[in-house]
Amino acid sequence: MKGPRGARVLVVDDNVDDIELLRLSFARVGPSCSVVGTTSTKEALGLLATRDGRPDVVLLDWKMPSMDSPEFIRALRADPRTIGLAVLVFSSSDDPGDIRAAYAAGATAYLLKPPGLVEYESLARDISTFWCRPVRYLG
């Protein structure tokens, strides 16, 4: 179980610029979350399979190549080690079909990608306040 500091966020996004914007945004809003990023859902599953370094929250881009996001979420929900892990879908799509599909696959929340750095920082602050401090995950 994590203490009030040191929670980990795994960002899974095929766009390295989005990963870097999130890394920068979380660093600017405070030390409650550390960010690890990967551009591959398969690599993310490998990271999640290990106990060391397992994140407390996953920020997942909705439109991932290779293993698509619904398949990735279903894999997490089927694994007893990650069944309760918070999976926040992070997408530029506001399509109701995408939103329904994300929740049907088992997403915890569906967040829209912000338009700029100030909004990224606001989102990082919100995630940090809710998911990186008080929420606990036993995995």
C-alpha positions as CSV (number, residue, x, y, z in Angstrom):
1,M,0.0,0.0,0.0
2,K,1.3,3.5,-0.9
3,G,1.7,6.2,1.6
4,P,0.6,9.8,1.0
5,R,3.7,10.4,-1.2
6,G,5.3,8.4,-4.0
7,A,2.3,7.2,-5.9
8,R,3.1,6.1,-9.5
9,V,1.3,6.9,-12.7
10,L,1.9,4.8,-15.8
11,V,1.1,6.7,-19.0
12,V,0.4,4.5,-22.0
13,D,0.3,6.7,-25.2
14,D,1.7,6.2,-28.7
15,N,2.4,10.0,-28.8
16,V,5.7,10.7,-26.9
17,D,4.7,14.5,-26.8
18,D,1.7,13.6,-24.7
19,I,3.8,11.5,-22.3
20,E,6.3,14.3,-21.9
21,L,3.5,16.9,-21.3
22,L,2.1,14.7,-18.6
23,R,5.5,14.1,-17.1
24,L,6.2,17.8,-17.0
25,S,2.7,18.7,-15.7
26,F,2.9,16.2,-12.8
27,A,6.4,17.5,-11.9
28,R,5.2,21.1,-11.9
29,V,2.1,20.4,-9.7
30,G,4.1,18.6,-6.9
31,P,5.7,15.4,-5.8
32,S,2.7,13.3,-5.0
33,C,2.9,11.3,-8.3
34,S,5.9,10.0,-10.3
35,V,5.3,9.3,-14.0
36,V,6.6,6.4,-16.1
37,G,5.6,6.4,-19.8
38,T,5.5,3.9,-22.6
39,T,4.3,4.0,-26.2
40,S,3.3,0.3,-26.2
41,T,0.4,-1.5,-24.5
42,K,2.4,-4.7,-24.6
43,E,5.3,-3.1,-22.8
44,A,2.8,-1.7,-20.3
45,L,1.4,-5.2,-19.6
46,G,5.0,-6.3,-18.9
47,L,5.5,-3.5,-16.4
48,L,2.2,-4.3,-14.8
49,A,3.1,-8.0,-14.4
50,T,5.9,-7.2,-12.0
51,R,5.3,-6.3,-8.4
52,D,8.2,-3.8,-8.3
53,G,7.3,-0.5,-9.9
54,R,3.6,-1.4,-10.4
55,P,1.7,1.9,-10.8
56,D,-1.2,3.1,-8.7
57,V,-3.0,4.7,-11.7
58,V,-2.8,4.0,-15.5
59,L,-3.5,6.9,-18.0
60,L,-4.3,5.1,-21.2
61,D,-4.7,6.7,-24.6
62,W,-7.8,5.4,-26.2
63,K,-6.5,5.0,-29.7
64,M,-3.5,2.7,-29.3
65,P,-2.0,0.6,-32.2
66,S,-1.1,-3.0,-31.8
67,M,-3.1,-4.2,-28.8
68,D,-6.0,-1.8,-28.8
69,S,-7.2,0.0,-25.6
70,P,-10.3,-2.1,-24.9
71,E,-8.3,-5.3,-25.2
72,F,-5.7,-3.8,-22.9
73,I,-8.3,-2.9,-20.3
74,R,-10.0,-6.3,-20.5
75,A,-6.6,-7.9,-19.9
76,L,-6.1,-5.8,-16.8
77,R,-9.6,-6.6,-15.5
78,A,-9.0,-10.4,-16.1
79,D,-5.8,-10.5,-14.1
80,P,-6.3,-10.8,-10.3
81,R,-3.1,-8.7,-9.8
82,T,-4.5,-5.7,-11.6
83,I,-8.3,-6.1,-11.4
84,G,-8.9,-3.1,-9.2
85,L,-6.2,-0.8,-10.7
86,A,-7.5,2.6,-11.8
87,V,-7.4,2.9,-15.6
88,L,-8.1,6.4,-16.7
89,V,-8.7,6.6,-20.5
90,F,-7.1,9.7,-21.8
91,S,-8.4,10.7,-25.3
92,S,-8.9,13.5,-27.8
93,S,-12.1,11.8,-28.8
94,D,-15.4,13.1,-27.4
95,D,-17.4,10.5,-29.4
96,P,-20.1,9.0,-27.2
97,G,-19.4,5.6,-28.8
98,D,-15.8,5.7,-27.7
99,I,-16.8,6.8,-24.2
100,R,-19.4,3.9,-23.9
101,A,-16.8,1.4,-25.3
102,A,-14.2,2.5,-22.7
103,Y,-16.6,2.1,-19.8
104,A,-17.9,-1.2,-21.2
105,A,-14.3,-2.5,-21.4
106,G,-13.8,-1.6,-17.7
107,A,-12.3,1.9,-17.7
108,T,-12.4,3.7,-14.3
109,A,-12.9,7.1,-16.0
110,Y,-12.8,8.8,-19.4
111,L,-10.8,12.0,-19.6
112,L,-10.4,14.4,-22.5
113,K,-6.9,15.4,-23.5
114,P,-6.5,19.1,-22.8
115,P,-5.6,21.7,-25.5
116,G,-2.5,23.1,-23.8
117,L,0.1,23.1,-21.0
118,V,-2.0,25.1,-18.5
119,E,-4.9,22.7,-18.9
120,Y,-2.5,19.7,-18.7
121,E,-1.2,21.0,-15.4
122,S,-4.8,21.4,-14.1
123,L,-5.6,17.9,-15.1
124,A,-2.4,16.6,-13.4
125,R,-3.3,18.5,-10.3
126,D,-6.8,16.9,-10.3
127,I,-5.4,13.4,-10.8
128,S,-2.8,14.0,-8.2
129,T,-5.3,15.3,-5.7
130,F,-7.7,12.4,-6.1
131,W,-5.7,9.4,-7.3
132,C,-2.2,9.9,-6.0
133,R,-2.9,10.9,-2.4
134,P,-6.0,9.4,-0.8
135,V,-6.8,6.5,-3.0
136,R,-5.2,3.2,-2.1
137,Y,-4.7,0.1,-4.3
138,L,-3.7,-3.2,-3.0
139,G,-2.2,-5.2,-5.9
